[in-house]
Amino acid sequence: MPAQLLCPRCQQDWVRPYRFRSDGTPFFLCTECDSLWWPDEAIDEAQAHFLDDVVAARLGVGGNPWSSRVWGDVIEPVLDIHC
Ligand SMILES: [Zn+2]
C-alpha cells in the first residue's frame, strides 16, 4: 500500500497499520474517525468497519468496549503490514 493513504471516510487523517495485541491480527485504522479495514479489503468508504464494533465483537462485550479499557490495552500501531 502507499506509505500514506488519506482516510476515504473523514479525509482528516492517514490510514495507518495496527494490530491486535492479543494475537497480532493486522488491520488498518483511521484514528480520526475510528474506521477499520482488514488487510484483504479495499480501503474505501463502503468497506469501512467501525473499530468499536470490531473490538466489542472480538472481546465478546456488548456496547462500548472502552468503558473498562483503553486503545493501548487492545491494539498497537505497527510499521507495516505484510500480507
Ligand atoms: Zn477517518
PDB file of the backbone (N, CA, C, O) and the ligand in Angstrom, with CONECT records:
HET     ZN  A 101       1
ATOM      1  N   MET A   1       0.854  -1.187   0.000  1.00  0.00           N
ATOM      2  CA  MET A   1       0.000   0.000   0.000  1.00  0.00           C
ATOM      3  C   MET A   1       0.888   1.234   0.000  1.00  0.00           C
ATOM      4  O   MET A   1       2.054   1.162   0.388  1.00  0.00           O
ATOM      5  N   PRO A   2       0.350   2.349  -0.427  1.00  0.00           N
ATOM      6  CA  PRO A   2       1.135   3.581  -0.393  1.00  0.00           C
ATOM      7  C   PRO A   2       1.541   3.914   1.035  1.00  0.00           C
ATOM      8  O   PRO A   2       0.881   3.501   1.989  1.00  0.00           O
ATOM      9  N   ALA A   3       2.614   4.654   1.175  1.00  0.00           N
ATOM     10  CA  ALA A   3       3.116   5.000   2.503  1.00  0.00           C
ATOM     11  C   ALA A   3       2.057   5.793   3.283  1.00  0.00           C
ATOM     12  O   ALA A   3       1.902   5.619   4.492  1.00  0.00           O
ATOM     13  N   GLN A   4       1.350   6.646   2.585  1.00  0.00           N
ATOM     14  CA  GLN A   4       0.331   7.420   3.269  1.00  0.00           C
ATOM     15  C   GLN A   4      -0.937   7.435   2.427  1.00  0.00           C
ATOM     16  O   GLN A   4      -0.947   7.874   1.277  1.00  0.00           O
ATOM     17  N   LEU A   5      -1.999   6.942   3.040  1.00  0.00           N
ATOM     18  CA  LEU A   5      -3.281   6.877   2.350  1.00  0.00           C
ATOM     19  C   LEU A   5      -4.298   7.664   3.167  1.00  0.00           C
ATOM     20  O   LEU A   5      -4.554   7.354   4.330  1.00  0.00           O
ATOM     21  N   LEU A   6      -4.863   8.668   2.551  1.00  0.00           N
ATOM     22  CA  LEU A   6      -5.832   9.505   3.254  1.00  0.00           C
ATOM     23  C   LEU A   6      -7.115   8.724   3.500  1.00  0.00           C
ATOM     24  O   LEU A   6      -7.604   8.021   2.616  1.00  0.00           O
ATOM     25  N   CYS A   7      -7.653   8.852   4.698  1.00  0.00           N
ATOM     26  CA  CYS A   7      -8.882   8.133   5.042  1.00  0.00           C
ATOM     27  C   CYS A   7     -10.005   8.523   4.088  1.00  0.00           C
ATOM     28  O   CYS A   7     -10.301   9.709   3.941  1.00  0.00           O
ATOM     29  N   PRO A   8     -10.638   7.540   3.434  1.00  0.00           N
ATOM     30  CA  PRO A   8     -11.689   7.863   2.466  1.00  0.00           C
ATOM     31  C   PRO A   8     -12.994   8.298   3.132  1.00  0.00           C
ATOM     32  O   PRO A   8     -13.880   8.834   2.466  1.00  0.00           O
ATOM     33  N   ARG A   9     -13.117   8.072   4.441  1.00  0.00           N
ATOM     34  CA  ARG A   9     -14.364   8.445   5.119  1.00  0.00           C
ATOM     35  C   ARG A   9     -14.340   9.880   5.619  1.00  0.00           C
ATOM     36  O   ARG A   9     -15.212  10.683   5.288  1.00  0.00           O
ATOM     37  N   CYS A  10     -13.323  10.190   6.427  1.00  0.00           N
ATOM     38  CA  CYS A  10     -13.312  11.531   7.024  1.00  0.00           C
ATOM     39  C   CYS A  10     -12.355  12.481   6.313  1.00  0.00           C
ATOM     40  O   CYS A  10     -12.497  13.700   6.409  1.00  0.00           O
ATOM     41  N   GLN A  11     -11.368  11.911   5.588  1.00  0.00           N
ATOM     42  CA  GLN A  11     -10.376  12.705   4.880  1.00  0.00           C
ATOM     43  C   GLN A  11      -9.669  13.690   5.806  1.00  0.00           C
ATOM     44  O   GLN A  11      -9.262  14.778   5.399  1.00  0.00           O
ATOM     45  N   GLN A  12      -9.537  13.271   7.074  1.00  0.00           N
ATOM     46  CA  GLN A  12      -8.896  14.123   8.074  1.00  0.00           C
ATOM     47  C   GLN A  12      -7.574  13.544   8.580  1.00  0.00           C
ATOM     48  O   GLN A  12      -6.801  14.230   9.248  1.00  0.00           O
ATOM     49  N   ASP A  13      -7.324  12.272   8.252  1.00  0.00           N
ATOM     50  CA  ASP A  13      -6.131  11.634   8.804  1.00  0.00           C
ATOM     51  C   ASP A  13      -5.701  10.507   7.877  1.00  0.00           C
ATOM     52  O   ASP A  13      -6.438  10.100   6.979  1.00  0.00           O
ATOM     53  N   TRP A  14      -4.475  10.007   8.120  1.00  0.00           N
ATOM     54  CA  TRP A  14      -3.974   8.898   7.327  1.00  0.00           C
ATOM     55  C   TRP A  14      -4.489   7.579   7.867  1.00  0.00           C
ATOM     56  O   TRP A  14      -4.705   7.434   9.070  1.00  0.00           O
ATOM     57  N   VAL A  15      -4.683   6.628   6.987  1.00  0.00           N
ATOM     58  CA  VAL A  15      -4.996   5.258   7.384  1.00  0.00           C
ATOM     59  C   VAL A  15      -3.676   4.574   7.730  1.00  0.00           C
ATOM     60  O   VAL A  15      -2.764   4.520   6.905  1.00  0.00           O
ATOM     61  N   ARG A  16      -3.579   4.054   8.949  1.00  0.00           N
ATOM     62  CA  ARG A  16      -2.316   3.511   9.442  1.00  0.00           C
ATOM     63  C   ARG A  16      -2.455   2.043   9.828  1.00  0.00           C
ATOM     64  O   ARG A  16      -3.530   1.591  10.221  1.00  0.00           O
ATOM     65  N   PRO A  17      -1.328   1.288   9.708  1.00  0.00           N
ATOM     66  CA  PRO A  17      -1.360  -0.118  10.091  1.00  0.00           C
ATOM     67  C   PRO A  17      -1.329  -0.296  11.604  1.00  0.00           C
ATOM     68  O   PRO A  17      -0.554   0.350  12.309  1.00  0.00           O
ATOM     69  N   TYR A  18      -2.185  -1.181  12.081  1.00  0.00           N
ATOM     70  CA  TYR A  18      -2.269  -1.526  13.502  1.00  0.00           C
ATOM     71  C   TYR A  18      -2.372  -3.040  13.620  1.00  0.00           C
ATOM     72  O   TYR A  18      -2.485  -3.743  12.616  1.00  0.00           O
ATOM     73  N   ARG A  19      -2.330  -3.537  14.853  1.00  0.00           N
ATOM     74  CA  ARG A  19      -2.613  -4.947  15.094  1.00  0.00           C
ATOM     75  C   ARG A  19      -3.213  -5.107  16.482  1.00  0.00           C
ATOM     76  O   ARG A  19      -3.049  -4.263  17.362  1.00  0.00           O
ATOM     77  N   PHE A  20      -3.920  -6.230  16.642  1.00  0.00           N
ATOM     78  CA  PHE A  20      -4.428  -6.569  17.962  1.00  0.00           C
ATOM     79  C   PHE A  20      -3.292  -7.137  18.788  1.00  0.00           C
ATOM     80  O   PHE A  20      -2.542  -7.989  18.311  1.00  0.00           O
ATOM     81  N   ARG A  21      -3.156  -6.677  20.018  1.00  0.00           N
ATOM     82  CA  ARG A  21      -2.081  -7.145  20.886  1.00  0.00           C
ATOM     83  C   ARG A  21      -2.250  -8.618  21.244  1.00  0.00           C
ATOM     84  O   ARG A  21      -1.266  -9.325  21.456  1.00  0.00           O
ATOM     85  N   SER A  22      -3.488  -9.075  21.309  1.00  0.00           N
ATOM     86  CA  SER A  22      -3.756 -10.438  21.776  1.00  0.00           C
ATOM     87  C   SER A  22      -3.191 -11.496  20.845  1.00  0.00           C
ATOM     88  O   SER A  22      -2.597 -12.470  21.308  1.00  0.00           O
ATOM     89  N   ASP A  23      -3.367 -11.322  19.528  1.00  0.00           N
ATOM     90  CA  ASP A  23      -2.925 -12.368  18.615  1.00  0.00           C
ATOM     91  C   ASP A  23      -2.211 -11.825  17.379  1.00  0.00           C
ATOM     92  O   ASP A  23      -1.886 -12.588  16.470  1.00  0.00           O
ATOM     93  N   GLY A  24      -1.965 -10.522  17.335  1.00  0.00           N
ATOM     94  CA  GLY A  24      -1.213  -9.948  16.232  1.00  0.00           C
ATOM     95  C   GLY A  24      -1.997  -9.768  14.949  1.00  0.00           C
ATOM     96  O   GLY A  24      -1.416  -9.431  13.917  1.00  0.00           O
ATOM     97  N   THR A  25      -3.300  -9.983  14.986  1.00  0.00           N
ATOM     98  CA  THR A  25      -4.117  -9.802  13.788  1.00  0.00           C
ATOM     99  C   THR A  25      -3.986  -8.369  13.271  1.00  0.00           C
ATOM    100  O   THR A  25      -4.269  -7.413  13.993  1.00  0.00           O
ATOM    101  N   PRO A  26      -3.555  -8.230  12.014  1.00  0.00           N
ATOM    102  CA  PRO A  26      -3.330  -6.875  11.491  1.00  0.00           C
ATOM    103  C   PRO A  26      -4.590  -6.253  10.897  1.00  0.00           C
ATOM    104  O   PRO A  26      -5.507  -6.950  10.461  1.00  0.00           O
ATOM    105  N   PHE A  27      -4.606  -4.956  10.893  1.00  0.00           N
ATOM    106  CA  PHE A  27      -5.703  -4.226  10.248  1.00  0.00           C
ATOM    107  C   PHE A  27      -5.234  -2.804   9.999  1.00  0.00           C
ATOM    108  O   PHE A  27      -4.170  -2.397  10.466  1.00  0.00           O
ATOM    109  N   PHE A  28      -6.029  -2.063   9.269  1.00  0.00           N
ATOM    110  CA  PHE A  28      -5.730  -0.652   9.020  1.00  0.00           C
ATOM    111  C   PHE A  28      -6.756   0.196   9.745  1.00  0.00           C
ATOM    112  O   PHE A  28      -7.932  -0.157   9.825  1.00  0.00           O
ATOM    113  N   LEU A  29      -6.293   1.325  10.275  1.00  0.00           N
ATOM    114  CA  LEU A  29      -7.157   2.141  11.115  1.00  0.00           C
ATOM    115  C   LEU A  29      -6.946   3.617  10.837  1.00  0.00           C
ATOM    116  O   LEU A  29      -5.820   4.082  10.659  1.00  0.00           O
ATOM    117  N   CYS A  30      -8.061   4.347  10.803  1.00  0.00           N
ATOM    118  CA  CYS A  30      -8.012   5.801  10.840  1.00  0.00           C
ATOM    119  C   CYS A  30      -8.345   6.216  12.266  1.00  0.00           C
ATOM    120  O   CYS A  30      -9.449   5.967  12.750  1.00  0.00           O
ATOM    121  N   THR A  31      -7.394   6.846  12.935  1.00  0.00           N
ATOM    122  CA  THR A  31      -7.634   7.188  14.340  1.00  0.00           C
ATOM    123  C   THR A  31      -8.501   8.425  14.495  1.00  0.00           C
ATOM    124  O   THR A  31      -8.882   8.779  15.611  1.00  0.00           O
ATOM    125  N   GLU A  32      -8.814   9.080  13.401  1.00  0.00           N
ATOM    126  CA  GLU A  32      -9.668  10.265  13.463  1.00  0.00           C
ATOM    127  C   GLU A  32     -11.143   9.867  13.565  1.00  0.00           C
ATOM    128  O   GLU A  32     -11.880  10.391  14.400  1.00  0.00           O
ATOM    129  N   CYS A  33     -11.563   8.930  12.702  1.00  0.00           N
ATOM    130  CA  CYS A  33     -12.984   8.543  12.697  1.00  0.00           C
ATOM    131  C   CYS A  33     -13.172   7.084  13.122  1.00  0.00           C
ATOM    132  O   CYS A  33     -14.287   6.565  13.079  1.00  0.00           O
ATOM    133  N   ASP A  34     -12.069   6.413  13.537  1.00  0.00           N
ATOM    134  CA  ASP A  34     -12.128   5.034  14.040  1.00  0.00           C
ATOM    135  C   ASP A  34     -12.613   4.037  12.996  1.00  0.00           C
ATOM    136  O   ASP A  34     -13.210   3.016  13.337  1.00  0.00           O
ATOM    137  N   SER A  35     -12.358   4.330  11.731  1.00  0.00           N
ATOM    138  CA  SER A  35     -12.691   3.374  10.679  1.00  0.00           C
ATOM    139  C   SER A  35     -11.605   2.310  10.592  1.00  0.00           C
ATOM    140  O   SER A  35     -10.416   2.603  10.717  1.00  0.00           O
ATOM    141  N   LEU A  36     -12.037   1.066  10.375  1.00  0.00           N
ATOM    142  CA  LEU A  36     -11.121  -0.074  10.344  1.00  0.00           C
ATOM    143  C   LEU A  36     -11.312  -0.852   9.059  1.00  0.00           C
ATOM    144  O   LEU A  36     -12.432  -1.036   8.584  1.00  0.00           O
ATOM    145  N   TRP A  37     -10.186  -1.312   8.496  1.00  0.00           N
ATOM    146  CA  TRP A  37     -10.228  -2.196   7.327  1.00  0.00           C
ATOM    147  C   TRP A  37      -9.312  -3.381   7.570  1.00  0.00           C
ATOM    148  O   TRP A  37      -8.240  -3.237   8.158  1.00  0.00           O
ATOM    149  N   TRP A  38      -9.730  -4.540   7.120  1.00  0.00           N
ATOM    150  CA  TRP A  38      -8.864  -5.714   7.155  1.00  0.00           C
ATOM    151  C   TRP A  38      -7.926  -5.664   5.959  1.00  0.00           C
ATOM    152  O   TRP A  38      -8.243  -5.039   4.947  1.00  0.00           O
ATOM    153  N   PRO A  39      -6.768  -6.320   6.069  1.00  0.00           N
ATOM    154  CA  PRO A  39      -5.751  -6.198   5.007  1.00  0.00           C
ATOM    155  C   PRO A  39      -6.216  -6.676   3.635  1.00  0.00           C
ATOM    156  O   PRO A  39      -5.698  -6.206   2.622  1.00  0.00           O
ATOM    157  N   ASP A  40      -7.170  -7.590   3.574  1.00  0.00           N
ATOM    158  CA  ASP A  40      -7.606  -8.099   2.274  1.00  0.00           C
ATOM    159  C   ASP A  40      -8.763  -7.292   1.693  1.00  0.00           C
ATOM    160  O   ASP A  40      -9.349  -7.679   0.681  1.00  0.00           O
ATOM    161  N   GLU A  41      -9.087  -6.181   2.329  1.00  0.00           N
ATOM    162  CA  GLU A  41     -10.206  -5.378   1.844  1.00  0.00           C
ATOM    163  C   GLU A  41      -9.707  -4.102   1.180  1.00  0.00           C
ATOM    164  O   GLU A  41      -8.639  -3.583   1.507  1.00  0.00           O
ATOM    165  N   ALA A  42     -10.493  -3.621   0.257  1.00  0.00           N
ATOM    166  CA  ALA A  42     -10.202  -2.322  -0.334  1.00  0.00           C
ATOM    167  C   ALA A  42     -10.494  -1.253   0.710  1.00  0.00           C
ATOM    168  O   ALA A  42     -11.511  -1.294   1.403  1.00  0.00           O
ATOM    169  N   ILE A  43      -9.581  -0.297   0.802  1.00  0.00           N
ATOM    170  CA  ILE A  43      -9.781   0.776   1.768  1.00  0.00           C
ATOM    171  C   ILE A  43     -10.615   1.857   1.106  1.00  0.00           C
ATOM    172  O   ILE A  43     -10.096   2.810   0.526  1.00  0.00           O
ATOM    173  N   ASP A  44     -11.904   1.681   1.210  1.00  0.00           N
ATOM    174  CA  ASP A  44     -12.818   2.693   0.697  1.00  0.00           C
ATOM    175  C   ASP A  44     -13.985   2.851   1.662  1.00  0.00           C
ATOM    176  O   ASP A  44     -14.136   2.076   2.607  1.00  0.00           O
ATOM    177  N   GLU A  45     -14.787   3.839   1.415  1.00  0.00           N
ATOM    178  CA  GLU A  45     -15.833   4.197   2.366  1.00  0.00           C
ATOM    179  C   GLU A  45     -16.849   3.073   2.559  1.00  0.00           C
ATOM    180  O   GLU A  45     -17.315   2.834   3.673  1.00  0.00           O
ATOM    181  N   ALA A  46     -17.188   2.386   1.468  1.00  0.00           N
ATOM    182  CA  ALA A  46     -18.221   1.360   1.534  1.00  0.00           C
ATOM    183  C   ALA A  46     -17.775   0.152   2.357  1.00  0.00           C
ATOM    184  O   ALA A  46     -18.611  -0.535   2.945  1.00  0.00           O
ATOM    185  N   GLN A  47     -16.468  -0.115   2.405  1.00  0.00           N
ATOM    186  CA  GLN A  47     -15.946  -1.295   3.082  1.00  0.00           C
ATOM    187  C   GLN A  47     -15.632  -1.043   4.555  1.00  0.00           C
ATOM    188  O   GLN A  47     -15.329  -1.983   5.290  1.00  0.00           O
ATOM    189  N   ALA A  48     -15.698   0.186   4.984  1.00  0.00           N
ATOM    190  CA  ALA A  48     -15.204   0.539   6.313  1.00  0.00           C
ATOM    191  C   ALA A  48     -15.997  -0.130   7.433  1.00  0.00           C
ATOM    192  O   ALA A  48     -17.226  -0.186   7.405  1.00  0.00           O
ATOM    193  N   HIS A  49     -15.255  -0.634   8.421  1.00  0.00           N
ATOM    194  CA  HIS A  49     -15.844  -1.121   9.663  1.00  0.00           C
ATOM    195  C   HIS A  49     -15.612  -0.059  10.732  1.00  0.00           C
ATOM    196  O   HIS A  49     -14.825   0.869  10.545  1.00  0.00           O
ATOM    197  N   PHE A  50     -16.313  -0.214  11.860  1.00  0.00           N
ATOM    198  CA  PHE A  50     -16.136   0.720  12.962  1.00  0.00           C
ATOM    199  C   PHE A  50     -15.349   0.016  14.057  1.00  0.00           C
ATOM    200  O   PHE A  50     -15.741  -1.055  14.518  1.00  0.00           O
ATOM    201  N   LEU A  51     -14.239   0.620  14.472  1.00  0.00           N
ATOM    202  CA  LEU A  51     -13.345  -0.011  15.436  1.00  0.00           C
ATOM    203  C   LEU A  51     -14.084  -0.534  16.670  1.00  0.00           C
ATOM    204  O   LEU A  51     -13.841  -1.654  17.119  1.00  0.00           O
ATOM    205  N   ASP A  52     -14.983   0.281  17.210  1.00  0.00           N
ATOM    206  CA  ASP A  52     -15.673  -0.131  18.437  1.00  0.00           C
ATOM    207  C   ASP A  52     -16.453  -1.422  18.230  1.00  0.00           C
ATOM    208  O   ASP A  52     -16.478  -2.284  19.110  1.00  0.00           O
ATOM    209  N   ASP A  53     -17.092  -1.559  17.067  1.00  0.00           N
ATOM    210  CA  ASP A  53     -17.873  -2.765  16.792  1.00  0.00           C
ATOM    211  C   ASP A  53     -16.971  -3.985  16.687  1.00  0.00           C
ATOM    212  O   ASP A  53     -17.297  -5.051  17.209  1.00  0.00           O
ATOM    213  N   VAL A  54     -15.843  -3.827  16.015  1.00  0.00           N
ATOM    214  CA  VAL A  54     -14.928  -4.954  15.832  1.00  0.00           C
ATOM    215  C   VAL A  54     -14.337  -5.386  17.168  1.00  0.00           C
ATOM    216  O   VAL A  54     -14.268  -6.579  17.467  1.00  0.00           O
ATOM    217  N   VAL A  55     -13.914  -4.419  17.964  1.00  0.00           N
ATOM    218  CA  VAL A  55     -13.319  -4.735  19.265  1.00  0.00           C
ATOM    219  C   VAL A  55     -14.358  -5.374  20.185  1.00  0.00           C
ATOM    220  O   VAL A  55     -14.059  -6.353  20.869  1.00  0.00           O
ATOM    221  N   ALA A  56     -15.557  -4.837  20.205  1.00  0.00           N
ATOM    222  CA  ALA A  56     -16.612  -5.399  21.045  1.00  0.00           C
ATOM    223  C   ALA A  56     -16.893  -6.847  20.653  1.00  0.00           C
ATOM    224  O   ALA A  56     -17.085  -7.703  21.517  1.00  0.00           O
ATOM    225  N   ALA A  57     -16.918  -7.120  19.345  1.00  0.00           N
ATOM    226  CA  ALA A  57     -17.183  -8.478  18.874  1.00  0.00           C
ATOM    227  C   ALA A  57     -16.043  -9.420  19.253  1.00  0.00           C
ATOM    228  O   ALA A  57     -16.279 -10.548  19.687  1.00  0.00           O
ATOM    229  N   ARG A  58     -14.811  -8.954  19.088  1.00  0.00           N
ATOM    230  CA  ARG A  58     -13.653  -9.793  19.411  1.00  0.00           C
ATOM    231  C   ARG A  58     -13.580 -10.109  20.892  1.00  0.00           C
ATOM    232  O   ARG A  58     -13.219 -11.221  21.279  1.00  0.00           O
ATOM    233  N   LEU A  59     -13.920  -9.136  21.718  1.00  0.00           N
ATOM    234  CA  LEU A  59     -13.829  -9.318  23.162  1.00  0.00           C
ATOM    235  C   LEU A  59     -15.096  -9.930  23.740  1.00  0.00           C
ATOM    236  O   LEU A  59     -15.132 -10.310  24.911  1.00  0.00           O
ATOM    237  N   GLY A  60     -16.139 -10.025  22.914  1.00  0.00           N
ATOM    238  CA  GLY A  60     -17.382 -10.607  23.386  1.00  0.00           C
ATOM    239  C   GLY A  60     -18.125  -9.720  24.365  1.00  0.00           C
ATOM    240  O   GLY A  60     -18.827 -10.209  25.250  1.00  0.00           O
ATOM    241  N   VAL A  61     -17.972  -8.426  24.206  1.00  0.00           N
ATOM    242  CA  VAL A  61     -18.680  -7.496  25.081  1.00  0.00           C
ATOM    243  C   VAL A  61     -19.733  -6.747  24.271  1.00  0.00           C
ATOM    244  O   VAL A  61     -19.609  -6.603  23.054  1.00  0.00           O
ATOM    245  N   GLY A  62     -20.745  -6.285  24.941  1.00  0.00           N
ATOM    246  CA  GLY A  62     -21.777  -5.519  24.269  1.00  0.00           C
ATOM    247  C   GLY A  62     -21.552  -4.031  24.486  1.00  0.00           C
ATOM    248  O   GLY A  62     -20.974  -3.617  25.492  1.00  0.00           O
ATOM    249  N   GLY A  63     -22.010  -3.241  23.539  1.00  0.00           N
ATOM    250  CA  GLY A  63     -21.939  -1.795  23.692  1.00  0.00           C
ATOM    251  C   GLY A  63     -20.529  -1.260  23.576  1.00  0.00           C
ATOM    252  O   GLY A  63     -19.736  -1.743  22.768  1.00  0.00           O
ATOM    253  N   ASN A  64     -20.225  -0.273  24.374  1.00  0.00           N
ATOM    254  CA  ASN A  64     -18.937   0.419  24.300  1.00  0.00           C
ATOM    255  C   ASN A  64     -17.834  -0.406  24.960  1.00  0.00           C
ATOM    256  O   ASN A  64     -17.868  -0.631  26.169  1.00  0.00           O
ATOM    257  N   PRO A  65     -16.839  -0.867  24.157  1.00  0.00           N
ATOM    258  CA  PRO A  65     -15.778  -1.682  24.736  1.00  0.00           C
ATOM    259  C   PRO A  65     -14.752  -0.866  25.506  1.00  0.00           C
ATOM    260  O   PRO A  65     -13.863  -1.445  26.131  1.00  0.00           O
ATOM    261  N   TRP A  66     -14.843   0.439  25.483  1.00  0.00           N
ATOM    262  CA  TRP A  66     -13.790   1.285  26.075  1.00  0.00           C
ATOM    263  C   TRP A  66     -14.144   1.764  27.468  1.00  0.00           C
ATOM    264  O   TRP A  66     -13.461   2.634  28.008  1.00  0.00           O
ATOM    265  N   SER A  67     -15.196   1.217  28.065  1.00  0.00           N
ATOM    266  CA  SER A  67     -15.562   1.646  29.408  1.00  0.00           C
ATOM    267  C   SER A  67     -14.573   1.139  30.444  1.00  0.00           C
ATOM    268  O   SER A  67     -14.401   1.752  31.497  1.00  0.00           O
ATOM    269  N   SER A  68     -13.909  -0.004  30.139  1.00  0.00           N
ATOM    270  CA  SER A  68     -13.011  -0.584  31.133  1.00  0.00           C
ATOM    271  C   SER A  68     -11.621  -0.853  30.573  1.00  0.00           C
ATOM    272  O   SER A  68     -10.821  -1.552  31.194  1.00  0.00           O
ATOM    273  N   ARG A  69     -11.338  -0.300  29.407  1.00  0.00           N
ATOM    274  CA  ARG A  69     -10.010  -0.489  28.808  1.00  0.00           C
ATOM    275  C   ARG A  69      -9.725   0.680  27.874  1.00  0.00           C
ATOM    276  O   ARG A  69     -10.622   1.446  27.520  1.00  0.00           O
ATOM    277  N   VAL A  70      -8.470   0.800  27.486  1.00  0.00           N
ATOM    278  CA  VAL A  70      -8.077   1.859  26.561  1.00  0.00           C
ATOM    279  C   VAL A  70      -7.503   1.207  25.307  1.00  0.00           C
ATOM    280  O   VAL A  70      -7.238   0.006  25.278  1.00  0.00           O
ATOM    281  N   TRP A  71      -7.317   2.032  24.265  1.00  0.00           N
ATOM    282  CA  TRP A  71      -6.807   1.501  22.992  1.00  0.00           C
ATOM    283  C   TRP A  71      -5.527   0.701  23.203  1.00  0.00           C
ATOM    284  O   TRP A  71      -5.368  -0.381  22.637  1.00  0.00           O
ATOM    285  N   GLY A  72      -4.611   1.233  24.020  1.00  0.00           N
ATOM    286  CA  GLY A  72      -3.310   0.597  24.208  1.00  0.00           C
ATOM    287  C   GLY A  72      -3.400  -0.781  24.842  1.00  0.00           C
ATOM    288  O   GLY A  72      -2.452  -1.560  24.746  1.00  0.00           O
ATOM    289  N   ASP A  73      -4.512  -1.100  25.487  1.00  0.00           N
ATOM    290  CA  ASP A  73      -4.701  -2.438  26.056  1.00  0.00           C
ATOM    291  C   ASP A  73      -5.002  -3.456  24.963  1.00  0.00           C
ATOM    292  O   ASP A  73      -4.723  -4.644  25.128  1.00  0.00           O
ATOM    293  N   VAL A  74      -5.562  -3.006  23.863  1.00  0.00           N
ATOM    294  CA  VAL A  74      -6.129  -3.908  22.865  1.00  0.00           C
ATOM    295  C   VAL A  74      -5.370  -3.871  21.544  1.00  0.00           C
ATOM    296  O   VAL A  74      -5.130  -4.909  20.928  1.00  0.00           O
ATOM    297  N   ILE A  75      -4.996  -2.677  21.118  1.00  0.00           N
ATOM    298  CA  ILE A  75      -4.365  -2.539  19.801  1.00  0.00           C
ATOM    299  C   ILE A  75      -3.079  -1.741  19.925  1.00  0.00           C
ATOM    300  O   ILE A  75      -2.876  -1.007  20.891  1.00  0.00           O
ATOM    301  N   GLU A  76      -2.212  -1.897  18.929  1.00  0.00           N
ATOM    302  CA  GLU A  76      -0.984  -1.110  18.895  1.00  0.00           C
ATOM    303  C   GLU A  76      -0.611  -0.845  17.447  1.00  0.00           C
ATOM    304  O   GLU A  76      -0.897  -1.660  16.570  1.00  0.00           O
ATOM    305  N   PRO A  77       0.028   0.294  17.191  1.00  0.00           N
ATOM    306  CA  PRO A  77       0.453   0.597  15.821  1.00  0.00           C
ATOM    307  C   PRO A  77       1.634  -0.267  15.423  1.00  0.00           C
ATOM    308  O   PRO A  77       2.444  -0.648  16.267  1.00  0.00           O
ATOM    309  N   VAL A  78       1.730  -0.571  14.154  1.00  0.00           N
ATOM    310  CA  VAL A  78       2.872  -1.299  13.617  1.00  0.00           C
ATOM    311  C   VAL A  78       3.437  -0.504  12.441  1.00  0.00           C
ATOM    312  O   VAL A  78       2.768   0.371  11.890  1.00  0.00           O
ATOM    313  N   LEU A  79       4.663  -0.817  12.068  1.00  0.00           N
ATOM    314  CA  LEU A  79       5.302  -0.074  10.987  1.00  0.00           C
ATOM    315  C   LEU A  79       4.676  -0.387   9.646  1.00  0.00           C
ATOM    316  O   LEU A  79       4.481   0.502   8.818  1.00  0.00           O
ATOM    317  N   ASP A  80       4.358  -1.673   9.431  1.00  0.00           N
ATOM    318  CA  ASP A  80       3.812  -2.060   8.141  1.00  0.00           C
ATOM    319  C   ASP A  80       3.107  -3.404   8.288  1.00  0.00           C
ATOM    320  O   ASP A  80       3.339  -4.139   9.247  1.00  0.00           O
ATOM    321  N   ILE A  81       2.252  -3.708   7.333  1.00  0.00           N
ATOM    322  CA  ILE A  81       1.548  -4.979   7.326  1.00  0.00           C
ATOM    323  C   ILE A  81       1.978  -5.772   6.107  1.00  0.00           C
ATOM    324  O   ILE A  81       1.903  -5.290   4.977  1.00  0.00           O
ATOM    325  N   HIS A  82       2.423  -6.973   6.345  1.00  0.00           N
ATOM    326  CA  HIS A  82       2.786  -7.866   5.245  1.00  0.00           C
ATOM    327  C   HIS A  82       1.739  -8.951   5.129  1.00  0.00           C
ATOM    328  O   HIS A  82       1.554  -9.744   6.052  1.00  0.00           O
ATOM    329  N   CYS A  83       1.068  -8.990   4.024  1.00  0.00           N
ATOM    330  CA  CYS A  83       0.019  -9.987   3.892  1.00  0.00           C
ATOM    331  C   CYS A  83       0.094 -10.651   2.532  1.00  0.00           C
ATOM    332  O   CYS A  83      -0.715 -11.528   2.228  1.00  0.00           O
TER     333      CYS A  83
HETATM  334 ZN    ZN A 101     -11.142   8.648   9.001  1.00  0.00          ZN2+
END
